[in-house]
Amino acid sequence: MEFLYEYGLFLAKAVTIVVAILAVVIFVLAASMKNKSDKGELRLTDISDELMQLKHQLKEELLPKKQFKAYEKQVKATEKAAEKKNLTKGKVFVIDFKGSIDANEVSSLRQEVTAIITIADKDDQVLVNVESGGGMVHGYGLASSQLDRLRQANIPLSICVDKVAASGGYMMACVANKVYAAPFAIVGSIGVIAQIPNFNRLLKSHDIDYEQHTAGDFKRTLTVFGENTDEGRAKFQQELEETHVLFKEFVGRYRPNMDIAKVATGEHWYGQQAIDLGLIDAVSTSDDVILDLVNTHQVIKIQYQMKKKLADKIAHGVSLSVTTMMNRFAERNQSV
């Protein structure tokens, strides 16, 4: 009986603690939803300083002490001379864009672009590392428009492609004043594709009816469950062709010297082939481009990150607390 009494008392305490924790979680989540904020913060990384520290560290490790001291003396003299002449380097703002199918990363890109336009001086420029195989037209259209804002603000824009900038990715890349690509980076794929499964015959074979009601002849051209018509297919193809025309016109606007008819076939090319077709301006990796820029500019990486919500932090803490409590509960049972 004493064992059952202690066990029941412990169980009541455990349930009380769990209920209390859940009440706190629900309260916090409700408050978070009520005061929902998607605000993030800008994070700046001085790439020039990081590379300088790396160089300094390597010199210290590899050079004899006498030569290293001479190197340090030379660096300090150079810095003093620059301060005396009041020389200031222009800045290169670096942005990384790794795009998904729906290009949802554009929400961060627009914040980064706005920040740069707000603070950039006349000698500053922007370098964007693009990595994307493309996706939804409207998403990548907006991403390209964000980069065009830099062009409209007369801020020199360069794009680096280390792996892939195809379709929507190339739609972004072509906006730049200068496009770099690694030797085997994939670029191009100026085309439009749409794939839609149709389960109408499967539904019919199981005597399942499907109804779709629209107002407007072409509100829905093709359907997943209904029976498609030749008229609907023709209209859908027409829409794809119209989108392709807009894509070609967009690319041609920024790269007028390129034979758009030759490259807008939906094909893709490697960097060392793309330069001959005018798709890019130089074969190089982003690492080499940045190493060159560090000699003449202060290179700063800018990244917009979403703040971790309070609810997420508390939920994580509660999860750890519940796990700890359950472990103790299990230990107590074992000891009993």
Salt bridges, closest charged atoms under 4 A:
ASP38 OD1 - LYS309 NZ 3.82
GLU72 OE2 - HIS56 NE2 3.21
ASP96 OD2 - LYS301 NZ 2.88
GLU211 OE1 - HIS213 NE2 3.14
GLU227 OE1 - LYS204 NZ 3.07
ASP230 OD1 - ARG233 NH1 2.96
ASP281 OD1 - ARG255 NH2 2.92
